[in-house]
Amino acid sequence: MPNIKPISDLRNYNEVLRDITIGQPVFLTKNGRGKFAIVDINEYEKLKASLKLMSHLIQGELTGKEKGWMTIEEVESELGIENV
């Protein structure tokens, strides 16, 4: 169940911060509408890394569709990896 609090609860921010756990952000509302999310810093970093990875994967897929795909041999050659 999401942890939703009015932004006015930040007056006692220690209590709000205690409610934050990994995977369970605290959502703050202003005038009854969602405004902010407070997340654990490790969770935030993981989210940023996931978004960056997904962006690179999508770009790679688009490049593959436009320019063609490389064979495993071409990839190994490009990376300087010898056949095992």
Chimera marker file (.cmm) of the C-alpha trace (Angstrom):
<marker_set name="trace">
<marker id="1" x="0.000" y="0.000" z="0.000" r="1" g="1" b="0" radius="0.5"/>
<marker id="2" x="1.474" y="3.378" z="-0.962" r="1" g="1" b="0" radius="0.5"/>
<marker id="3" x="2.593" y="5.697" z="1.802" r="1" g="1" b="0" radius="0.5"/>
<marker id="4" x="0.829" y="9.004" z="1.051" r="1" g="1" b="0" radius="0.5"/>
<marker id="5" x="1.100" y="12.067" z="3.272" r="1" g="1" b="0" radius="0.5"/>
<marker id="6" x="0.191" y="15.721" z="2.919" r="1" g="1" b="0" radius="0.5"/>
<marker id="7" x="3.171" y="17.985" z="2.348" r="1" g="1" b="0" radius="0.5"/>
<marker id="8" x="2.316" y="19.755" z="5.612" r="1" g="1" b="0" radius="0.5"/>
<marker id="9" x="3.619" y="16.636" z="7.423" r="1" g="1" b="0" radius="0.5"/>
<marker id="10" x="7.133" y="17.822" z="6.508" r="1" g="1" b="0" radius="0.5"/>
<marker id="11" x="6.915" y="20.132" z="9.518" r="1" g="1" b="0" radius="0.5"/>
<marker id="12" x="7.835" y="16.972" z="11.409" r="1" g="1" b="0" radius="0.5"/>
<marker id="13" x="10.192" y="15.648" z="8.715" r="1" g="1" b="0" radius="0.5"/>
<marker id="14" x="11.872" y="13.099" z="10.998" r="1" g="1" b="0" radius="0.5"/>
<marker id="15" x="8.630" y="11.134" z="11.155" r="1" g="1" b="0" radius="0.5"/>
<marker id="16" x="8.247" y="11.291" z="7.363" r="1" g="1" b="0" radius="0.5"/>
<marker id="17" x="11.847" y="10.143" z="6.851" r="1" g="1" b="0" radius="0.5"/>
<marker id="18" x="11.320" y="7.180" z="9.194" r="1" g="1" b="0" radius="0.5"/>
<marker id="19" x="8.546" y="5.974" z="6.897" r="1" g="1" b="0" radius="0.5"/>
<marker id="20" x="10.859" y="5.691" z="3.877" r="1" g="1" b="0" radius="0.5"/>
<marker id="21" x="12.103" y="2.185" z="3.107" r="1" g="1" b="0" radius="0.5"/>
<marker id="22" x="13.706" y="0.673" z="0.026" r="1" g="1" b="0" radius="0.5"/>
<marker id="23" x="11.019" y="0.074" z="-2.545" r="1" g="1" b="0" radius="0.5"/>
<marker id="24" x="8.469" y="2.051" z="-0.516" r="1" g="1" b="0" radius="0.5"/>
<marker id="25" x="8.712" y="5.778" z="-1.219" r="1" g="1" b="0" radius="0.5"/>
<marker id="26" x="6.666" y="8.385" z="0.598" r="1" g="1" b="0" radius="0.5"/>
<marker id="27" x="4.382" y="10.339" z="-1.725" r="1" g="1" b="0" radius="0.5"/>
<marker id="28" x="3.629" y="13.903" z="-0.701" r="1" g="1" b="0" radius="0.5"/>
<marker id="29" x="0.459" y="15.659" z="-1.750" r="1" g="1" b="0" radius="0.5"/>
<marker id="30" x="-0.299" y="19.355" z="-2.078" r="1" g="1" b="0" radius="0.5"/>
<marker id="31" x="-3.935" y="20.429" z="-2.214" r="1" g="1" b="0" radius="0.5"/>
<marker id="32" x="-4.928" y="16.776" z="-2.468" r="1" g="1" b="0" radius="0.5"/>
<marker id="33" x="-2.807" y="16.046" z="-5.555" r="1" g="1" b="0" radius="0.5"/>
<marker id="34" x="0.465" y="14.143" z="-5.848" r="1" g="1" b="0" radius="0.5"/>
<marker id="35" x="3.390" y="16.579" z="-5.858" r="1" g="1" b="0" radius="0.5"/>
<marker id="36" x="6.605" y="14.883" z="-4.674" r="1" g="1" b="0" radius="0.5"/>
<marker id="37" x="8.069" y="11.472" z="-3.931" r="1" g="1" b="0" radius="0.5"/>
<marker id="38" x="10.750" y="10.898" z="-1.308" r="1" g="1" b="0" radius="0.5"/>
<marker id="39" x="12.848" y="7.797" z="-1.951" r="1" g="1" b="0" radius="0.5"/>
<marker id="40" x="15.873" y="6.136" z="-0.409" r="1" g="1" b="0" radius="0.5"/>
<marker id="41" x="19.057" y="7.387" z="-2.152" r="1" g="1" b="0" radius="0.5"/>
<marker id="42" x="20.094" y="3.848" z="-3.145" r="1" g="1" b="0" radius="0.5"/>
<marker id="43" x="16.677" y="3.288" z="-4.713" r="1" g="1" b="0" radius="0.5"/>
<marker id="44" x="17.022" y="6.582" z="-6.589" r="1" g="1" b="0" radius="0.5"/>
<marker id="45" x="20.463" y="5.636" z="-7.924" r="1" g="1" b="0" radius="0.5"/>
<marker id="46" x="19.175" y="2.224" z="-9.063" r="1" g="1" b="0" radius="0.5"/>
<marker id="47" x="16.267" y="3.891" z="-10.829" r="1" g="1" b="0" radius="0.5"/>
<marker id="48" x="18.577" y="6.338" z="-12.609" r="1" g="1" b="0" radius="0.5"/>
<marker id="49" x="20.897" y="3.510" z="-13.689" r="1" g="1" b="0" radius="0.5"/>
<marker id="50" x="17.950" y="1.446" z="-14.949" r="1" g="1" b="0" radius="0.5"/>
<marker id="51" x="16.631" y="4.353" z="-17.002" r="1" g="1" b="0" radius="0.5"/>
<marker id="52" x="20.064" y="4.988" z="-18.491" r="1" g="1" b="0" radius="0.5"/>
<marker id="53" x="20.469" y="1.299" z="-19.369" r="1" g="1" b="0" radius="0.5"/>
<marker id="54" x="17.020" y="1.163" z="-20.963" r="1" g="1" b="0" radius="0.5"/>
<marker id="55" x="17.819" y="4.272" z="-23.005" r="1" g="1" b="0" radius="0.5"/>
<marker id="56" x="21.072" y="2.700" z="-24.263" r="1" g="1" b="0" radius="0.5"/>
<marker id="57" x="19.320" y="-0.570" z="-25.095" r="1" g="1" b="0" radius="0.5"/>
<marker id="58" x="16.635" y="1.241" z="-27.080" r="1" g="1" b="0" radius="0.5"/>
<marker id="59" x="19.286" y="3.265" z="-28.928" r="1" g="1" b="0" radius="0.5"/>
<marker id="60" x="21.190" y="0.057" z="-29.713" r="1" g="1" b="0" radius="0.5"/>
<marker id="61" x="18.057" y="-1.611" z="-31.006" r="1" g="1" b="0" radius="0.5"/>
<marker id="62" x="17.277" y="1.370" z="-33.255" r="1" g="1" b="0" radius="0.5"/>
<marker id="63" x="20.842" y="1.397" z="-34.573" r="1" g="1" b="0" radius="0.5"/>
<marker id="64" x="20.658" y="-2.351" z="-35.244" r="1" g="1" b="0" radius="0.5"/>
<marker id="65" x="17.438" y="-1.928" z="-37.191" r="1" g="1" b="0" radius="0.5"/>
<marker id="66" x="18.836" y="0.987" z="-39.204" r="1" g="1" b="0" radius="0.5"/>
<marker id="67" x="22.377" y="-0.223" z="-39.888" r="1" g="1" b="0" radius="0.5"/>
<marker id="68" x="21.996" y="-3.962" z="-39.478" r="1" g="1" b="0" radius="0.5"/>
<marker id="69" x="23.044" y="-6.339" z="-36.732" r="1" g="1" b="0" radius="0.5"/>
<marker id="70" x="26.571" y="-7.555" z="-36.017" r="1" g="1" b="0" radius="0.5"/>
<marker id="71" x="27.431" y="-11.223" z="-35.838" r="1" g="1" b="0" radius="0.5"/>
<marker id="72" x="29.053" y="-12.586" z="-32.683" r="1" g="1" b="0" radius="0.5"/>
<marker id="73" x="32.347" y="-12.825" z="-34.587" r="1" g="1" b="0" radius="0.5"/>
<marker id="74" x="32.133" y="-9.134" z="-35.525" r="1" g="1" b="0" radius="0.5"/>
<marker id="75" x="31.408" y="-8.189" z="-31.917" r="1" g="1" b="0" radius="0.5"/>
<marker id="76" x="34.358" y="-10.237" z="-30.644" r="1" g="1" b="0" radius="0.5"/>
<marker id="77" x="36.626" y="-8.676" z="-33.254" r="1" g="1" b="0" radius="0.5"/>
<marker id="78" x="35.392" y="-5.166" z="-32.414" r="1" g="1" b="0" radius="0.5"/>
<marker id="79" x="36.057" y="-5.785" z="-28.702" r="1" g="1" b="0" radius="0.5"/>
<marker id="80" x="39.355" y="-7.514" z="-29.307" r="1" g="1" b="0" radius="0.5"/>
<marker id="81" x="38.163" y="-10.767" z="-27.761" r="1" g="1" b="0" radius="0.5"/>
<marker id="82" x="39.755" y="-13.967" z="-28.999" r="1" g="1" b="0" radius="0.5"/>
<marker id="83" x="37.666" y="-17.089" z="-29.499" r="1" g="1" b="0" radius="0.5"/>
<marker id="84" x="37.765" y="-19.218" z="-26.390" r="1" g="1" b="0" radius="0.5"/>
<link id1="1" id2="2" r="1" g="1" b="0" radius="0.2"/>
<link id1="2" id2="3" r="1" g="1" b="0" radius="0.2"/>
<link id1="3" id2="4" r="1" g="1" b="0" radius="0.2"/>
<link id1="4" id2="5" r="1" g="1" b="0" radius="0.2"/>
<link id1="5" id2="6" r="1" g="1" b="0" radius="0.2"/>
<link id1="6" id2="7" r="1" g="1" b="0" radius="0.2"/>
<link id1="7" id2="8" r="1" g="1" b="0" radius="0.2"/>
<link id1="8" id2="9" r="1" g="1" b="0" radius="0.2"/>
<link id1="9" id2="10" r="1" g="1" b="0" radius="0.2"/>
<link id1="10" id2="11" r="1" g="1" b="0" radius="0.2"/>
<link id1="11" id2="12" r="1" g="1" b="0" radius="0.2"/>
<link id1="12" id2="13" r="1" g="1" b="0" radius="0.2"/>
<link id1="13" id2="14" r="1" g="1" b="0" radius="0.2"/>
<link id1="14" id2="15" r="1" g="1" b="0" radius="0.2"/>
<link id1="15" id2="16" r="1" g="1" b="0" radius="0.2"/>
<link id1="16" id2="17" r="1" g="1" b="0" radius="0.2"/>
<link id1="17" id2="18" r="1" g="1" b="0" radius="0.2"/>
<link id1="18" id2="19" r="1" g="1" b="0" radius="0.2"/>
<link id1="19" id2="20" r="1" g="1" b="0" radius="0.2"/>
<link id1="20" id2="21" r="1" g="1" b="0" radius="0.2"/>
<link id1="21" id2="22" r="1" g="1" b="0" radius="0.2"/>
<link id1="22" id2="23" r="1" g="1" b="0" radius="0.2"/>
<link id1="23" id2="24" r="1" g="1" b="0" radius="0.2"/>
<link id1="24" id2="25" r="1" g="1" b="0" radius="0.2"/>
<link id1="25" id2="26" r="1" g="1" b="0" radius="0.2"/>
<link id1="26" id2="27" r="1" g="1" b="0" radius="0.2"/>
<link id1="27" id2="28" r="1" g="1" b="0" radius="0.2"/>
<link id1="28" id2="29" r="1" g="1" b="0" radius="0.2"/>
<link id1="29" id2="30" r="1" g="1" b="0" radius="0.2"/>
<link id1="30" id2="31" r="1" g="1" b="0" radius="0.2"/>
<link id1="31" id2="32" r="1" g="1" b="0" radius="0.2"/>
<link id1="32" id2="33" r="1" g="1" b="0" radius="0.2"/>
<link id1="33" id2="34" r="1" g="1" b="0" radius="0.2"/>
<link id1="34" id2="35" r="1" g="1" b="0" radius="0.2"/>
<link id1="35" id2="36" r="1" g="1" b="0" radius="0.2"/>
<link id1="36" id2="37" r="1" g="1" b="0" radius="0.2"/>
<link id1="37" id2="38" r="1" g="1" b="0" radius="0.2"/>
<link id1="38" id2="39" r="1" g="1" b="0" radius="0.2"/>
<link id1="39" id2="40" r="1" g="1" b="0" radius="0.2"/>
<link id1="40" id2="41" r="1" g="1" b="0" radius="0.2"/>
<link id1="41" id2="42" r="1" g="1" b="0" radius="0.2"/>
<link id1="42" id2="43" r="1" g="1" b="0" radius="0.2"/>
<link id1="43" id2="44" r="1" g="1" b="0" radius="0.2"/>
<link id1="44" id2="45" r="1" g="1" b="0" radius="0.2"/>
<link id1="45" id2="46" r="1" g="1" b="0" radius="0.2"/>
<link id1="46" id2="47" r="1" g="1" b="0" radius="0.2"/>
<link id1="47" id2="48" r="1" g="1" b="0" radius="0.2"/>
<link id1="48" id2="49" r="1" g="1" b="0" radius="0.2"/>
<link id1="49" id2="50" r="1" g="1" b="0" radius="0.2"/>
<link id1="50" id2="51" r="1" g="1" b="0" radius="0.2"/>
<link id1="51" id2="52" r="1" g="1" b="0" radius="0.2"/>
<link id1="52" id2="53" r="1" g="1" b="0" radius="0.2"/>
<link id1="53" id2="54" r="1" g="1" b="0" radius="0.2"/>
<link id1="54" id2="55" r="1" g="1" b="0" radius="0.2"/>
<link id1="55" id2="56" r="1" g="1" b="0" radius="0.2"/>
<link id1="56" id2="57" r="1" g="1" b="0" radius="0.2"/>
<link id1="57" id2="58" r="1" g="1" b="0" radius="0.2"/>
<link id1="58" id2="59" r="1" g="1" b="0" radius="0.2"/>
<link id1="59" id2="60" r="1" g="1" b="0" radius="0.2"/>
<link id1="60" id2="61" r="1" g="1" b="0" radius="0.2"/>
<link id1="61" id2="62" r="1" g="1" b="0" radius="0.2"/>
<link id1="62" id2="63" r="1" g="1" b="0" radius="0.2"/>
<link id1="63" id2="64" r="1" g="1" b="0" radius="0.2"/>
<link id1="64" id2="65" r="1" g="1" b="0" radius="0.2"/>
<link id1="65" id2="66" r="1" g="1" b="0" radius="0.2"/>
<link id1="66" id2="67" r="1" g="1" b="0" radius="0.2"/>
<link id1="67" id2="68" r="1" g="1" b="0" radius="0.2"/>
<link id1="68" id2="69" r="1" g="1" b="0" radius="0.2"/>
<link id1="69" id2="70" r="1" g="1" b="0" radius="0.2"/>
<link id1="70" id2="71" r="1" g="1" b="0" radius="0.2"/>
<link id1="71" id2="72" r="1" g="1" b="0" radius="0.2"/>
<link id1="72" id2="73" r="1" g="1" b="0" radius="0.2"/>
<link id1="73" id2="74" r="1" g="1" b="0" radius="0.2"/>
<link id1="74" id2="75" r="1" g="1" b="0" radius="0.2"/>
<link id1="75" id2="76" r="1" g="1" b="0" radius="0.2"/>
<link id1="76" id2="77" r="1" g="1" b="0" radius="0.2"/>
<link id1="77" id2="78" r="1" g="1" b="0" radius="0.2"/>
<link id1="78" id2="79" r="1" g="1" b="0" radius="0.2"/>
<link id1="79" id2="80" r="1" g="1" b="0" radius="0.2"/>
<link id1="80" id2="81" r="1" g="1" b="0" radius="0.2"/>
<link id1="81" id2="82" r="1" g="1" b="0" radius="0.2"/>
<link id1="82" id2="83" r="1" g="1" b="0" radius="0.2"/>
<link id1="83" id2="84" r="1" g="1" b="0" radius="0.2"/>
</marker_set>
